[in-house]
């Protein structure tokens, strides 16, 4: 039971200091939100002690390959000097650490780990990053996450840092390339590409600071889809009117991590439904991260 008199006193003090007091959730409501998150979870890689996922509806194994066009040469991932586990440096426990610009394919299979459907496909991808974009990243575009069977512009969901300082952070969601870009116009010359992006010109990433990223997508392949980017629980904008179809070859569909990235990543999770703002706030407030949902 909430002690309302104490909460009222705390609110009064916070208001007197010019702060916005946090709203305390009733215990039963918090339990319900956690139960909803637990029931929607399809994949979780906490990177505690190893590279493989801790929970997966599909394959838990992380893989390496020479490139994303050579996935037939995949092999089970093992820690290297370039891609390793940073003990005790995560948002929760350990973290995945890319120590140099990662140009190899580092990925998990998306089959069943992402609840894909060619019609009205919805879900959420959540993870944490610790990186100073101005000083840590190498030249060029950097995609911490890509979820696709092909490329960033073909049946894909991704976030990236742009290629020049000050770097913006962007969300892109694009279905079948031949449908939305039949002329194969280069992205920076294509209004159909640029107008689709959610762009954050002054993102909160910084060295020594963990930032929560969530991508919520609704009804992809349904003719009128949309996708929203959240940073630290705050909506940064929504890409709307995503009309093209989505089609995956599940033998090559993958959750790609750390494309050209240098920095830390932690607590990567995928859910089979579009989380609400309240659910995202519950998720990022979990004391032990997504692992709490599996206890």
C-alpha positions in Angstrom: 0.0 0.0 0.0 1.3 3.5 -0.8 1.7 5.9 2.0 0.0 8.9 0.4 0.9 11.4 3.2 4.6 10.7 2.6 4.2 10.9 -1.1 2.4 14.2 -0.8 5.2 15.6 1.4 7.8 14.5 -1.2 5.8 16.2 -4.0 5.6 19.4 -2.0 9.4 19.5 -1.4 10.1 18.7 -5.1 7.8 21.5 -6.2 9.4 23.9 -3.8 12.7 23.1 -5.4 11.4 23.6 -8.9 11.6 19.9 -9.8 9.0 17.6 -11.3 8.3 14.8 -8.8 8.2 11.2 -10.1 4.8 9.6 -10.0 4.8 6.4 -7.9 2.9 3.5 -9.4 0.6 1.4 -7.3 2.2 -2.0 -6.6 -0.4 -4.0 -8.4 -0.2 -1.8 -11.5 3.6 -2.2 -11.6 3.3 -6.0 -11.4 0.8 -6.0 -14.2 3.1 -4.0 -16.5 6.0 -6.3 -15.7 3.8 -9.4 -16.5 2.9 -7.8 -19.8 6.5 -7.3 -20.7 7.5 -10.8 -19.6 4.8 -12.3 -21.8 5.9 -10.3 -24.8 9.6 -11.0 -24.6 11.0 -13.1 -27.4 14.8 -12.5 -27.1 17.2 -11.2 -24.5 21.0 -10.8 -24.6 22.3 -9.4 -21.4 26.0 -10.1 -22.3 26.7 -11.3 -18.7 29.7 -13.6 -19.0 29.3 -14.4 -22.7 28.2 -13.3 -26.1 25.2 -15.6 -26.6 21.7 -14.6 -25.6 20.4 -15.5 -22.2 16.8 -16.1 -23.5 15.5 -16.7 -27.0 12.5 -18.2 -28.7 14.8 -19.1 -31.6 18.6 -19.7 -31.7 20.5 -18.1 -28.8 23.9 -18.2 -30.5 25.8 -15.1 -31.6 27.6 -15.5 -34.9 30.4 -13.9 -36.8 30.8 -13.8 -40.6 33.2 -11.9 -42.9 30.4 -9.7 -44.0 26.6 -9.6 -44.3 26.8 -10.8 -47.9 28.7 -13.9 -46.7 26.4 -15.2 -44.0 26.9 -18.7 -45.4 30.4 -18.5 -43.9 29.1 -17.8 -40.4 30.6 -19.4 -37.3 29.7 -19.3 -33.6 31.1 -16.1 -32.1 33.9 -16.1 -29.6 35.3 -13.1 -27.8 38.2 -11.4 -29.5 40.2 -8.2 -28.9 37.8 -6.3 -31.1 34.5 -7.8 -29.9 34.5 -8.8 -26.3 32.7 -8.8 -22.9 33.6 -5.9 -20.6 33.3 -7.3 -17.1 31.4 -5.1 -14.7 31.1 -2.2 -17.2 27.5 -2.7 -18.3 24.3 -1.0 -17.5 23.6 -4.2 -15.6 26.6 -6.4 -14.9 28.8 -7.0 -18.0 28.5 -5.4 -21.4 29.2 -6.1 -25.1 32.2 -4.0 -26.1 33.3 -3.1 -29.6 36.9 -1.8 -29.1 37.6 -0.8 -32.7 35.4 0.0 -35.7 33.5 -3.3 -36.3 33.4 -4.1 -40.0 32.6 -7.9 -39.7 29.1 -9.3 -39.5 28.1 -9.8 -35.8 24.6 -11.0 -35.5 21.9 -13.3 -34.0 19.4 -15.2 -36.1 16.0 -13.3 -36.3 14.0 -16.4 -36.9 11.5 -16.7 -34.0 13.6 -14.3 -32.0 11.8 -11.5 -33.9 8.0 -12.2 -34.3 8.0 -11.5 -38.0 4.9 -11.5 -40.1 4.6 -10.3 -43.7 1.3 -8.6 -42.7 0.8 -6.2 -39.9 4.0 -7.0 -38.1 4.5 -5.2 -34.8 7.1 -5.3 -32.0 9.7 -3.4 -30.0 13.5 -3.5 -29.9 15.2 -2.2 -26.7 18.9 -1.8 -25.7 21.3 0.5 -23.9 24.4 2.3 -25.3 27.3 4.0 -23.7 29.3 6.0 -26.2 30.6 9.5 -26.9 29.7 9.9 -30.6 32.0 12.8 -31.1 35.2 11.1 -29.8 34.6 7.3 -29.8 33.2 6.6 -33.3 35.3 6.2 -36.4 34.5 8.1 -39.5 31.4 7.0 -41.4 27.8 6.0 -40.6 27.4 3.8 -37.5 24.4 1.5 -37.0 24.3 0.0 -33.5 21.3 -2.1 -34.6 20.0 -3.4 -37.9 17.1 -5.9 -38.1 16.9 -7.1 -41.7 17.3 -10.0 -44.1 19.0 -8.0 -46.7 20.3 -4.4 -46.2 19.6 -1.2 -44.4 17.3 0.0 -47.2 15.5 -3.3 -47.9 13.1 -4.9 -45.3 14.9 -3.2 -42.4 14.6 -1.6 -39.0 17.7 0.3 -37.8 19.1 3.2 -35.9 22.3 5.0 -36.8 24.7 7.8 -36.0 25.3 10.1 -39.0 28.8 10.4 -40.4 29.9 13.9 -39.4 30.2 15.7 -36.1 28.0 16.8 -34.5 26.4 13.4 -35.2 22.6 13.1 -35.3 20.9 9.8 -34.3 18.3 8.5 -36.6 15.6 5.8 -36.9 14.9 4.2 -40.3 12.2 1.7 -41.2 12.0 0.6 -44.9 10.2 -2.3 -46.5 10.8 -3.9 -49.9 13.3 -1.7 -51.8 11.7 -2.2 -55.2 8.4 -0.9 -53.7 9.5 2.3 -51.9 12.5 3.1 -54.1 12.0 1.5 -57.6 14.5 3.8 -59.2 17.2 2.9 -56.6 17.9 6.6 -56.0 20.8 7.2 -53.6 19.6 7.8 -50.1 20.9 11.4 -49.6 19.3 12.4 -52.9 16.0 10.6 -52.2 13.1 12.5 -50.5 11.4 9.2 -50.0 14.3 8.1 -47.8 15.1 11.4 -46.0 11.4 12.2 -45.2 10.9 8.8 -43.7 13.6 9.2 -41.0 13.2 10.2 -37.4 16.2 12.5 -36.7 17.5 13.5 -33.3 19.9 16.4 -33.9 21.2 16.6 -30.3 21.0 13.1 -28.8 21.9 12.5 -25.1 24.7 10.0 -25.7 27.9 10.6 -23.8 31.0 8.8 -22.5 30.4 7.2 -19.1 26.6 7.5 -19.5 24.1 4.9 -20.4 21.3 5.9 -22.8 18.2 3.7 -23.3 17.0 3.2 -26.9 13.7 1.7 -27.8 12.2 1.3 -31.3 8.5 0.6 -31.4 7.0 -0.5 -34.8 3.3 -1.1 -35.6 1.6 -2.8 -38.5 4.5 -3.1 -40.9 3.4 -4.6 -44.1 -0.2 -3.5 -43.5 -0.2 -0.5 -45.8 -0.2 2.2 -43.1 2.5 1.4 -40.6 4.5 3.6 -38.2 7.5 3.5 -36.0 8.5 5.5 -33.0 12.0 6.2 -31.5 12.4 6.6 -27.7 15.5 7.8 -26.0 15.6 7.5 -22.2 11.8 6.9 -22.2 11.0 10.0 -24.2 9.5 9.8 -27.7 11.7 11.5 -30.3 9.2 11.3 -33.1 7.3 8.9 -35.3 7.8 7.8 -38.9 4.3 7.4 -40.4 2.7 6.2 -43.6 5.0 3.3 -44.1 3.0 1.7 -46.9 5.3 -0.8 -48.7 5.2 -4.6 -48.1 7.8 -6.4 -45.9 9.1 -9.8 -46.9 11.9 -11.8 -45.2 13.9 -14.8 -46.1 14.1 -16.2 -42.6 17.3 -18.1 -43.4 19.2 -14.8 -43.7 17.1 -12.5 -41.4 19.3 -11.3 -38.6 19.6 -9.0 -35.6 22.8 -7.2 -36.5 24.7 -5.6 -33.7 27.5 -3.0 -33.8 27.7 -2.2 -37.5 30.8 0.1 -37.7 30.3 0.7 -34.0 32.9 1.5 -31.3 31.5 1.5 -27.7 29.5 -0.4 -25.2 26.1 -2.1 -25.6 23.9 -3.9 -23.0 20.6 -5.5 -22.4 19.4 -6.1 -25.9 15.8 -7.3 -26.0 13.0 -7.9 -28.5 9.3 -8.0 -27.8 6.5 -9.3 -30.0 4.2 -6.2 -29.6 4.5 -2.4 -29.7 5.2 -1.3 -26.1 3.4 1.8 -24.8 5.3 4.7 -23.3 4.4 3.5 -19.8 5.7 0.0 -20.6 8.9 1.4 -21.9 9.4 3.5 -18.7 8.8 0.3 -16.7 11.3 -1.6 -18.8 14.1 1.0 -18.4 13.4 1.3 -14.7 13.9 -2.4 -13.9 16.5 -2.7 -11.2 18.2 -5.7 -12.8 17.3 -5.0 -16.4 15.4 -7.4 -18.6 16.7 -10.4 -16.6 14.1 -9.3 -13.9 11.3 -10.3 -16.3 12.6 -13.8 -16.5 12.8 -14.4 -12.7 
